[in-house]
């Protein structure tokens, strides 16, 4: 039986307080979660962050002629790390059942806190690179691709923040209470001090939205600059729009999670949280050149192709054969 695997699944409660026990998982403190909610959580993490986003990066590497801004590539890589961090216990067979060892739980918790700041920092690095490029075009400078030190710093910034938050939370968690039982989906440090992490992430994403607004305002007032930017190393307008859409979605996701986290046992904030890698895949993987590389455009045209009508004179050619 599937639920007889004690090391991988929570035991199902079989009392009157837990109706429909075939579809509910219960933590040791009495909270219950639907099995479907757990499946959706990990499906979104794996599909988006470990299948979809790597598929985009692999396509960009293999297919000649497909190019993307280095900051965007960097941004997508961070979502792979984000997704794997949430699935660490799942892959080690410790997602359900008895509480994982303190050290293992501390590792996952610190990785998750680190990625919670790393991913928006990568987004901010991308948006800042757009802003600097636009500024260079507006001032009629030709040094867009020549700020190597600045670009390297922007690329390294997400990973520097990641390492910093991982080390801080890991050291703090080593002497604190860390458990998976609090949320079931992943390990967390049971201390209010780590609540600053989503706060910092929200501030970074709000900063991204502000810069996106500044970019949109400047582009609106200088269309010629955008044409020049497109001919240089700057990304096209549709990429800026996609980054803006994802930034707004990410920010609203944090707001939604904060509003729902107060409800004990609510699954929605975790589903929203898990949807971010899939959202990144959908938003940045639906560009026409990538869809053409995957054969999606060709398949779409084939499915939409209407059968060619057969003329009467063409049917008459086969009439002797049909009569024989």
N, C-alpha and C positions, 0 to 999 in steps of 0.2 A: 504494500500500500504506500502511496505517495507520502502520507502524513505520518508514517511510521519511522521516518528518518529523523531521529532525535537531534542529530548534529546540524541539520540543515533547515528544519522547519519548527516553528513554534508549536507546542502542543495545543490542540483545539480544546476550548473549554466546553464541557458538556453539562451545563447546569441551566436552570430556568432563566438566569440573567443574560444568557447569550443565545438567543434564538438563531436558528439557521446556522448551526455550528459548522456545516460543511463549507461555508463561504467566509468564515471569520477567523482571524488570527488574533490572539490576545497576548498582551505583555504581562509580565508577572505582577504589575501593580493594578491590573484590572482593566486597562484600556483596550479597546478592540479596534481592529482594522480589517477591512475586507481584503480577501486574497486578490481580488481584481484590482484594488487600488495599488497593492504592492507590485503586481505584474505591470500595470501601466507605468508606474514610477520607473522601474528598471528598463522597460521597453523604450521609453522616451530617452533615457540616459544613453542606452546602448545604440539605439537606432541613429540618434542624432550625432552623439559624440564619438562613437567608435565604429560606425559604418558610414554615415552620410558625410561628415566633415572630412575624415580620412579619404573618402572617395573623391571629394573635391580636390584635395591636395595632391592625390596620386594622379588625377587627370591633368592637373596643371603641370606636373612633373613629366608626364609621359607624352602628352600631346604637344607637338610643336606649334608655335604660334599663339598659344594661350598664355597670357601674361596677366599678372595681378600685382598690385602694389605690395611691396615687401611687408608693410605694416598690416595689411589685410591678411597675408599669409601667417604672420606672427599672431594675429588675433585669432585666427582659426585654430592654430596649434594649441592655444591656451584652453580651448573648449574640449580638446581631447583629454588634456590633463585633468580638467574639471570633471569630466564624465568618469574617468577611471578612478578618481578619488572616491566618488560616491559608490562605486561598484567593488571596492577593495574587499570588503567582507564577503560579498556575494561570491566572488571568484575564489576566495579562500575557504568557502563552505561554512562561514561563521555568521552569515546574515541572520539566521534564525537559530533557535535553540538556546542553550545556556549563554550567559554573557561572555563575550570574548575576553581574553586576557587583557589586563590593564594596559600593557605596553602596546598591543595591537590596536586596541580601541583608541589609545592616545595618538597613535600614528595616523589613523584615519581621520580623527577629529582635527588634528593640526593641518593635514593636507586639505581638508574641506575648508577650514578657515582661511588657509593660504590662497586657495583658488577663488574664494569669494571676493578677494581683493584683486587678485591677479587678472582675472578676466575683464573687469571694468577698466583696470589700468591699461590693459592692452588696447581696449577700445578708445580710451583717451589718447594714447600715443598715436593711434591712427588718425583721429580727428585733428590732433595738433599738427601732424604732418600735412594734412590737407590745408589747415589754416596757414602754416608757414609757406607752403607752396603758393597759395593764393596771394599772400602778402607780397611774395617775390614777384609774381606776375603783375600785381597792381602797381608796383614800383618800377616796372620795366627792367627788372634784374634778370639775368640769365644764369643764376647760381642755384636753381632749384635742385639739380641732382648732386651738387657739390658739397653739401653740408654732411659729410660722412660722419663726423664725430657726433653731431646732433642726432642723426638718424640712428647711429649705434646706441646712443643713450636712450632714445625712445624705444628701441627694440629690447634693450636690456631692462628697462624700468619694470615691466610686469614681472619678470623673473626675480628681480631684486626684491620687490615687495613680497613676492611669493615666499622666497627663502626667509625673509625677515619675519613674516607672520607665522610661518611654519615653525621656525625655531622658538619664537616667543611662546606660542600656544603649546608647543610640545613640552617645553621646559615647565610651563605653568601647569599643564595637565599631568606631568609626572608626579606632582605632589598634591594633586586635587582629585576630586571624584570625577571619573569619566565613565560613561555608560552608553550602551546602545538602547537600553530599555526606555530612555526618555522619549525617543521618537520612533523607534523600531527601524526606520529606514537607514539610519546611519548613527555613528557614535558622536557624542558631543561632550563638552566639558561642562559640568554642572556648576557653573559660576556666572554671575551677572557680568563679570568683567569682559567676557567674550561677546556680550551683546553690542560692544562697540564695533565689531567687525561688519555686520550688515549696515550699521550707521555710516561707516566709512565708505562702504561700497555704494550706498545711496548718494552720498555727497559727490563721489567721483562720477557717477552716472548723471547726476544733475549738472555737473560741470560739463560733461559731454554734450548734453542737450543745449546748454547755453552756447557753447562753441558752434554747435550745428546751426543754431539760430543766427549767430554772427556770420557764419559762412553763407547761409541762405540770403541774409540781408545784403552782404557784399556782392554776391553773384547777381542779385536782382538789380543792383545799381551799376554793374559793370559787366554787361553781357560780352563785350569784346574781350575782356580779361579771361572770361571762361573759355572762349574759343581759343585763345592763346594757350591757356592752361591745358586744354585738351590736346594741343599739338606738342606739348612738352611732356614732362614726366608725371604731371598731375593726373589723377583718376577722373573719369568722366562723371557727368552729373548724376547718372542713374546710380552710380556706386555711392555717391554722397547721400542720395535719397535712401538707399538701402541701409547704410550705416545709421542714418537718422531714425528710420523705422525700427531697427533692432534696438537702438539705444532707448527709445521711448518705451518699447515693449519691455525691456529689461527693467527700466525704472518703475514702470507700472506693476511689474511682477513683484518687486520688492515691497511696494506699497500694499499690494494685495496680500502678500505673505504676512506682513506686519499686522494687518487687520484681522486675518484669520488665525494667526498663531495663538491668540488668546483663547480660542475654543479648543478645549481638551479633546483629543482624538480626531480633530478635523484633518482630513487627508488632502484637501484642496491646495493648501500652501505648498505641500511637497510635490504635488503634481505640477503646479506652476513652476516650481524650482527646477524640476526635472525636464520641463519643456524647453528650457533655454538652449541646450545644444541642438535640439531638433529645430528650433526656430532659426538658429544660426545656419543650419544646413538648408532649410527651405528658402530663407531670404537670400543667401549668397550662392546657393547651388542652382537657382532657377534662372540664371542668366543665359541668354540665347546661345552663346558660343559653347558653354558647358553642356547645355542640353543637346546641341548638335553633336558634340563629341560623344555623348552617351547614346546617340541615335534616337533620342526622344522626339525631336522635331520631325525626323524622317518617318518615324512610326505614326506620329500624329497626322501627318499629311496622308499617309497611306490609309489610315482608318477613316479619314474624312473624304477620301477620294470617291467620287460617285462613279458607278459603273457606266461605261460608255454605251449609249443606246445602239442597238443593232438595227441597221436599216433593212428595209424590205428586200432590196436588190441583193443584199448579202445573204439573206435567208434563202433566196431562190437558187443560189449556187449549190446549196446542200440538198435541194429538193429531190434530185435524182437519186442521191444516196439514201435519203429517207424513204423513198418509194420502193427501193429495191429490197 
